[in-house]
Amino acid sequence: MKYDPVEIFKALSNPSRLEILKFIYESGFTGTLEGGSMCCEQCSCMGDVVGKFNLAPSTISHHAKELVRCGLVRMERDGQYMRLLPNPEALEAAAEFMDKVVDSTKGK
């Protein structure tokens, strides 16, 4: 899949979204469902994110959808739960883009 760096950086321009992404990537490997059972090996559940931030669930949902739209996160339904899975491939694409920008400025 091709990732658009403009869409990725636009999604990351919101401080709350950036913190949510960081949380998903840092703790996404230990996400839990209500009751404490693991939801999967490599995901956070929407409830984990809502519980972490002092934002309305609808706001968290909006931010999560923006992160999904640009490819930084994948979202999957598991019954009544929404899994949020890191997608490092998109983050790597943005990093490669920035590496090219930096390389193009060297030697000028």
C-alpha positions as CSV (number, residue, x, y, z in Angstrom):
1,M,0.0,0.0,0.0
2,K,1.2,3.5,-0.8
3,Y,1.0,6.0,2.1
4,D,0.6,9.7,1.4
5,P,3.1,11.7,3.6
6,V,0.9,14.8,3.4
7,E,-2.1,12.8,4.9
8,I,0.2,11.3,7.6
9,F,1.7,14.6,8.6
10,K,-1.8,16.3,8.5
11,A,-3.1,13.6,10.9
12,L,-0.1,14.0,13.2
13,S,-0.4,17.8,13.3
14,N,-3.1,17.5,16.0
15,P,-1.4,17.1,19.5
16,S,-4.1,14.8,20.8
17,R,-3.9,12.6,17.8
18,L,-0.1,12.4,18.1
19,E,-0.4,11.4,21.8
20,I,-3.0,8.8,20.9
21,L,-0.8,7.3,18.2
22,K,2.1,7.2,20.6
23,F,-0.1,5.4,23.2
24,I,-1.2,2.9,20.6
25,Y,2.3,2.2,19.5
26,E,3.8,2.0,23.0
27,S,1.0,0.1,24.7
28,G,-0.7,-1.5,21.8
29,F,1.0,-4.8,22.5
30,T,-0.8,-5.2,25.9
31,G,-4.3,-4.0,25.1
32,T,-7.1,-5.4,27.2
33,L,-10.9,-5.9,26.9
34,E,-13.2,-5.0,29.8
35,G,-12.6,-7.4,32.6
36,G,-8.9,-7.5,31.9
37,S,-8.6,-10.2,29.3
38,M,-6.2,-9.7,26.4
39,C,-7.9,-8.5,23.2
40,C,-5.0,-9.6,21.0
41,E,-1.3,-9.7,20.9
42,Q,-0.7,-6.5,19.0
43,C,-3.6,-4.1,19.7
44,S,-5.2,-1.7,22.0
45,C,-8.9,-1.5,22.4
46,M,-10.8,1.7,22.0
47,G,-11.6,1.5,25.7
48,D,-7.9,1.5,26.6
49,V,-7.5,4.8,24.7
50,V,-10.6,6.4,26.1
51,G,-9.5,5.4,29.6
52,K,-6.0,7.0,29.1
53,F,-7.1,10.4,27.8
54,N,-9.3,13.1,29.2
55,L,-11.4,13.4,26.0
56,A,-14.9,12.4,25.1
57,P,-15.3,9.0,23.6
58,S,-16.6,10.6,20.4
59,T,-13.5,12.7,20.2
60,I,-11.3,9.7,20.6
61,S,-13.3,7.9,18.0
62,H,-12.8,10.8,15.6
63,H,-9.0,10.9,16.2
64,A,-8.8,7.1,15.8
65,K,-10.6,7.3,12.4
66,E,-8.2,10.0,11.2
67,L,-5.2,7.8,12.2
68,V,-6.9,4.9,10.3
69,R,-7.6,7.0,7.3
70,C,-4.0,7.9,6.7
71,G,-2.8,4.3,7.5
72,L,-1.0,4.8,10.7
73,V,-3.4,2.6,12.6
74,R,-5.7,-0.3,11.6
75,M,-9.1,-0.7,13.3
76,E,-10.9,-4.1,13.6
77,R,-14.2,-4.9,15.2
78,D,-14.2,-7.8,17.7
79,G,-17.8,-8.2,18.7
80,Q,-18.6,-5.0,20.7
81,Y,-14.9,-4.0,20.9
82,M,-12.8,-2.0,18.5
83,R,-9.2,-3.1,18.2
84,L,-6.6,-0.5,17.3
85,L,-3.5,-2.1,15.8
86,P,-0.2,-0.3,15.0
87,N,0.8,-0.1,11.4
88,P,4.6,0.5,11.4
89,E,4.7,0.3,7.6
90,A,3.0,3.7,7.3
91,L,5.2,5.3,10.0
92,E,8.3,3.9,8.2
93,A,7.0,5.4,4.9
94,A,6.7,8.9,6.6
95,A,10.2,8.5,8.0
96,E,11.6,7.5,4.6
97,F,10.0,10.6,3.1
98,M,11.7,12.8,5.8
99,D,15.0,11.1,5.2
100,K,14.8,12.0,1.5
101,V,14.0,15.6,2.4
102,V,17.0,15.8,4.8
103,D,19.3,14.1,2.3
104,S,18.3,16.5,-0.4
105,T,19.3,19.5,1.8
106,K,22.8,18.1,2.5
107,G,25.6,19.7,0.5
108,K,23.7,22.8,-0.4
